[in-house]
């Protein structure tokens, strides 16, 4: 509701401004065209995020400095910190990068976005960029109309650059005309009051335009036309840096908890950087003057000096925050902990991953692991094992010997709320994935992961049948029937323990082929245990040590046990494949 009110207020203010000043139309049109160009540019780069960017991201985010370098380089190329942030949030939510690496990318993106100020101040205001914009728009639209995805991408990039240039041209022309009628410098404010007020204006402008880049271009063109003072322009630049975090926060609303953590880190970094810039504004201005002389920038070239200032205070923020990045990640993780759902909910199935095949496959894989975590807990309790016991080093036989009473569990409810519901979400998500750019290997992987989820459902259904007799006979006075049901528990408990051991050592195993013999050996052991179980049952039946009803239950439950064992090994074969 509040967003609609804000939008209506912006419309009313703009309409009044257009009526009072026709020149404002040209400036506003320039901003609109510039923003549209950024949208087109982002759309163009998205066409190339189907594998290459993701592979680069995986290889260049193994350390903090590599992550920061990735943020700087990609933002410099794309001129869109928002797109880089969205990609970082998606990869973090999919579990492909750590929170520290994600924060590193955001730090780098903040540095990378400063290159836009240099390009606009250094070239955009000195060259007739409108002359370059027109051919770019023509060639861009022609390429957009092509069927090839990559040609469309190039077309959007060309059109985006054309609109960016055209937008800068209209803003520059608009302020030149504006100066003939109104002198905005009459509203300039000096001192702390002016610094704080213009910082606030910069924040509000960036929140409205949802782009710090657009705000910065507007500031530079206004400064070049002498419509704002140099001091006030610096304050506006600080405000635009703080205001851009709102875009990240809005983007993180639909993201998982990791996305929210990254947005929080972005907010903390930009706010601290902004506060430091405000506190040290005098020292920074002196440093800018010194650096400008080193770079042969004229004393009255305020647009380039603004670019120096923008780079300087962002670099200062990075230098100050990098030593505390691990602590920042730890504090944010503590403040935004992983949610524990009474009803299983998807964590990794983000809409932002649907158009990127590699990311979509990874999201489904991570969500299937999330489902497996719920499945493991339900299965353990269904067999009257505590999850902590299975994960411990206590021998399975010792756990069984110390058994007191069955663990109470409503398997129907657990199946519906934690297993089936989440599996349905995974299946629905896979149906929304854009298959157009997926390889056959990626399609096969999606099919395998759905199959793993289906096996989990089947195993829980078998466990529901088995659980009824386990609860009945584990406390039965007849020691022979108790012993046979504990053999069933031992057989399945041993498989669960072995799978946990494989999982715990998975980081040390480089090849899936190394795991396969272990899984096959477990399969052979399960067959041998089944054969021995049948021999034992036949023996106690002949000796009339159990009743006919007990014998029937044991034979049926042995069949369910075999089903569960086979499903577990099938799930392991799929999930341990990397």
C-alpha positions, 0 to 999 in steps of 0.5 A: 500500500505504501509503495502505491502512495509513494508512486502516486506522490511521485507522479503528482510532483512530476506533473506539477514540475512539468507544468511549472517548468518545461525544461524539467521535462527534458531532464526527467526524460533523460533520467527515464531514458537512462534508466531504460537503458540500464534495464536493457543493458541488464537484459542483454547481459542476462543472455550470457549468464547461462554458464560462462558467468557462473563458471567464472564466479565459481573459479573466482570466489574461492577467496575474499580477494578473488571475490572482490576482484570479481565484483569490481571487474563484472560491475565495471563491464556491466555498469550494473551493481544491481545485476551483480548483486542479484547473481551473488544473492542467487549463488549464495542462496543456492549454496554455491558460495559462502557468505564471506565470498558474497560480501566480498563480491558486494564490496567489489561491486561498490568499487566497480560502480565508481568507474561509471562516474569516471566514464561520464565525467571524463567522456560523457560530458566532453563528447557528443555521445548522442551521435554514437547513441543513434547507430547503437539503437539502430543496430541494437533493435535489429539484433533484438529482432533475431531468434538467436539468444546471444544475438538478442543479448548483444542487441539489448547491450547495444540498445542499452548503451545507446539509451544510456548515452541518449539519457546523459545527452538529454540530462546535460541539455536539460540542465543547460536550458534550466540554467537560463531560467532558474539558478539552483545554486541559490538553494545551496547550503554550506556546513554540516546542515547542507552536508546532511540535507543533501545526503538525505536528498541523494538517498531519496533520489536513489530510492525513487530511481532505484539506481545509484548510477542514474543518481550519480549521472544526474549529479554529474550533469547538474554539477557540469551545468553549475546547477549545484555546488561542488560541496553539495554534489559530494553530499549527494554522492554519499547519499546515492551510495547509501540509497542504493542499498534499498534496491538490494533490500527489495531484491532480498525480500523474495530471497532466502535467509542467505539473500537477506544476510547479504542484503544486510551486509550491503546495508551495513557496509554502505551506511558505515562508508557513508557515515565515515565519508560524512565524518571525514568530509574535510579530510577527504576533500583535501585528499581529493585536491592532492590526488587531482593534482597528481592526476593532472586534473584542473582545480575547476574540473569539479566533475572529475574531482567528484569521480575521484571523491566517489572512488576514494570514499568507497575505497576507504570503506572497503579498507576499513571493513575488510578486516572485520568481514568474518565478524560481520558475517558471523554477527549477521548469521546470528541475527538472521539464523536459519529458520526451523519450519514446523512445515517443511518449506523450500529454501533454495528454489528462487525464481531468479535461478529459473532462467540460468540452467546451471543455477537452476540445477544447483538450486534443485540439488540443494533443495533435494538435499534439504528434503533429504535432511527432513527425510533422514529425521523422519526415517530415523524416528520411524525406526525408533532411532534418535538422529543424534545416535545415528550421527554419533560414533556409538555402535549400532548394536549398542544403541539397539541394546540400550533401547527402552521404548519406541519413539512416538511419531505421527508418520502420516503427519510428518509425511504430509507436512515435511516430505510430500509437501516439499517434494511437490514444491521441487516438482513444481519448480522443475516444471518452471525451469527454462529448458531452452538452454539446458544441456541433455546432461542438465535435463538428466540431472533434474530427472535424477533429482526428482527420482531421488525425491520420489524414492524418499516418498516411497521409503517413508510409505514403507516405513509407515507400514513397518513402524506399526509392527515395530511399535507393537513387537519391540516391547513384546514379551516374546524375546524371539520376535523382539530379536528379529525386529531388532535385526531389521533395525540393525540392518537399516541403522547400519545403512543410515550410519554408513551413508552419514559417514560417506556424507561427512567424508564427501569433501575429502572424496574427489571422484564419485567413482570412489564412492560407488564401490562402497554403495555396491558393497552395502547393497550386497550386504543388504542382500546377504542380511535379507537371506540370513533373515529368511533362514532365521525366521524359518528356523524359529517358525519350525521351532514354534518360538513365534506365533503364525501372526508374528511370522506373517508380520515379520515376512511382510516387514522384511519386504518393507525393509528391503524396499527401504534399503534399496530406496536408501541406496538409490537416493545415495547413488543420486545425491552423492554424484557431484 
